[in-house]
Amino acid sequence: MEELHLTWRADIDALQFAAGNGGQCFIHRLALRRLIGPRPSPEECLTFARQNAAALLAAARRKIEASETPAQRNFHLNSRQVRRSLS
């Protein structure tokens, strides 16, 4: 399993990890609450991301491969995109 090298960005209230396109991928805590629960703490978000690293990377790669994000650009994943990779 690949490691995500996760960071919690308190300034934007989101997870951050290298996306594989030269940019960074972000998942906002509001998107994660639909996957974790109504008020996930930053620690709960990080734990969820570590436990589901493969799915998060798959969701990011799917978005990159669909050409929805140019090379070396940062982008966000929403709960729907993550949920598809969890199934």
LOTORKOL-896704 format. One line per 10 residues: number of its first residue (from 1); their letters; for each residue z, y, x of N, C-alpha, C, O. Coordinates in steps of 0.2 Angstrom, whole numbers. Layout:
NUM) a) Z:Y:X:Z:Y:X:Z:Y:X:Z:Y:X | ...
END
This chain:
1) meelhltwra) 0:-6:4:0:0:0:0:6:4:4:7:9 | -4:11:3:-4:17:6:2:22:5:4:22:-1 | 4:26:10:9:30:9:6:37:7:1:39:9 | 9:40:2:7:47:0:9:53:4:5:58:3 | 14:52:8:16:58:11:18:64:6:15:69:6 | 22:62:1:24:67:-4:28:73:-2:32:72:2 | 27:78:-6:31:84:-5:32:87:-12:28:86:-16 | 39:89:-13:40:92:-19:39:100:-18:43:103:-13 | 35:103:-22:34:110:-21:38:114:-27:36:115:-32 | 44:116:-25:48:120:-30:45:126:-32:46:128:-38
11) didalqfaag) 41:129:-28:38:136:-30:33:135:-35:31:140:-39 | 30:129:-36:25:128:-42:27:122:-46:24:120:-51 | 33:119:-45:36:114:-49:32:108:-49:30:106:-55 | 29:105:-44:24:100:-44:25:96:-37:28:98:-32 | 23:90:-38:22:85:-33:15:87:-29:11:90:-32 | 15:86:-22:9:87:-18:8:81:-14:13:79:-11 | 2:79:-13:0:74:-8:-7:75:-6:-11:78:-9 | -9:73:0:-16:73:3:-20:69:-2:-19:63:-3 | -26:72:-4:-30:69:-9:-35:65:-6:-38:61:-10 | -37:65:0:-42:61:3:-49:65:4:-54:62:6
21) nggqcfihrl) -49:71:1:-55:75:1:-54:81:6:-59:85:6 | -49:81:10:-48:86:14:-43:92:11:-41:96:14 | -42:91:4:-38:95:1:-31:92:-1:-30:86:1 | -27:95:-6:-21:93:-8:-22:92:-16:-25:95:-19 | -18:87:-18:-18:85:-25:-11:87:-27:-6:86:-24 | -11:90:-33:-4:92:-36:-4:89:-43:-8:88:-47 | 3:87:-45:4:84:-52:10:88:-54:16:87:-51 | 9:93:-59:15:97:-61:20:93:-65:19:88:-68 | 26:95:-64:32:92:-68:31:91:-75:33:86:-78 | 27:96:-78:26:95:-86:21:89:-87:22:86:-92
31) alrrligprp) 17:88:-83:12:82:-83:17:76:-82:16:71:-86 | 21:76:-78:25:70:-76:30:68:-82:32:63:-83 | 32:73:-86:37:72:-91:34:68:-96:38:64:-100 | 28:68:-97:24:63:-102:24:56:-99:23:51:-103 | 25:55:-93:25:48:-90:32:46:-89:34:40:-89 | 37:50:-87:44:49:-85:49:50:-90:53:45:-92 | 49:55:-94:54:57:-99:54:65:-99:50:68:-96 | 58:67:-104:57:74:-106:59:79:-101:57:85:-101 | 64:78:-96:66:83:-91:67:79:-84:73:79:-82 | 62:77:-81:63:74:-75:65:78:-69:62:84:-69
41) speecltfar) 69:76:-65:71:80:-60:66:79:-54:62:75:-54 | 66:84:-49:62:83:-44:62:76:-40:58:73:-38 | 69:74:-40:70:67:-37:67:62:-41:64:57:-38 | 67:62:-48:64:57:-52:57:57:-51:54:52:-51 | 54:63:-51:47:63:-50:45:60:-43:40:57:-43 | 48:62:-38:47:59:-31:47:51:-32:43:47:-29 | 53:49:-35:54:41:-35:48:38:-39:45:33:-37 | 46:41:-45:40:39:-49:34:39:-45:30:34:-45 | 33:44:-41:27:44:-37:27:39:-31:22:36:-30 | 33:38:-28:33:32:-23:32:25:-26:28:21:-23
51) qnaaallaaa) 34:24:-32:34:18:-35:27:17:-38:24:11:-39 | 23:22:-39:16:22:-42:11:25:-37:6:27:-39 | 12:24:-30:8:28:-26:1:25:-26:-4:29:-26 | -1:19:-27:-7:16:-28:-11:19:-34:-17:21:-33 | -8:20:-39:-11:23:-45:-12:30:-44:-17:32:-47 | -8:34:-41:-9:41:-40:-15:42:-35:-19:46:-37 | -15:38:-30:-21:38:-26:-27:37:-29:-33:40:-28 | -27:31:-33:-33:29:-37:-35:35:-42:-41:36:-43 | -31:38:-45:-32:44:-50:-36:49:-46:-40:52:-48 | -33:51:-40:-36:56:-36:-43:55:-33:-47:59:-34
61) rrkieasetp) -43:48:-31:-50:46:-29:-55:46:-35:-61:48:-34 | -53:44:-40:-57:44:-46:-60:51:-48:-66:52:-49 | -55:56:-47:-57:63:-49:-62:65:-43:-67:69:-45 | -61:64:-37:-65:66:-32:-72:63:-32:-77:66:-32 | -72:56:-33:-79:52:-34:-83:55:-40:-89:54:-40 | -79:57:-45:-83:60:-51:-86:67:-50:-89:70:-54 | -85:69:-43:-87:76:-41:-84:81:-46:-87:86:-47 | -78:80:-48:-75:85:-52:-71:90:-47:-69:95:-49 | -71:88:-41:-68:93:-36:-72:93:-30:-73:87:-27 | -74:98:-27:-77:99:-21:-73:97:-15:-67:97:-15
71) aqrnfhlnsr) -77:95:-9:-73:93:-3:-69:99:-1:-70:105:-2 | -63:97:2:-58:102:5:-55:107:0:-53:112:2 | -55:105:-6:-52:109:-11:-46:106:-14:-46:99:-15 | -41:110:-16:-35:107:-19:-37:106:-27:-41:110:-29 | -33:102:-30:-34:100:-37:-28:97:-40:-24:95:-37 | -28:98:-47:-22:95:-51:-24:89:-54:-30:88:-56 | -20:84:-55:-21:78:-60:-16:80:-66:-11:82:-65 | -19:78:-72:-15:78:-78:-12:72:-80:-14:67:-76 | -8:71:-84:-4:65:-86:-9:60:-89:-8:54:-87 | -15:62:-92:-20:57:-94:-23:54:-88:-24:48:-89
81) qvrrsls) -25:58:-83:-28:55:-77:-24:50:-74:-26:45:-72 | -17:52:-73:-13:47:-70:-12:41:-74:-11:35:-72 | -11:42:-81:-9:36:-85:-15:31:-85:-14:25:-85 | -21:33:-85:-27:29:-84:-27:24:-78:-28:18:-78 | -24:27:-73:-23:23:-66:-17:18:-67:-17:13:-63 | -12:20:-71:-7:15:-72:-8:9:-76:-5:4:-75 | -13:9:-80:-15:4:-84:-18:-2:-81:-20:-7:-84
END
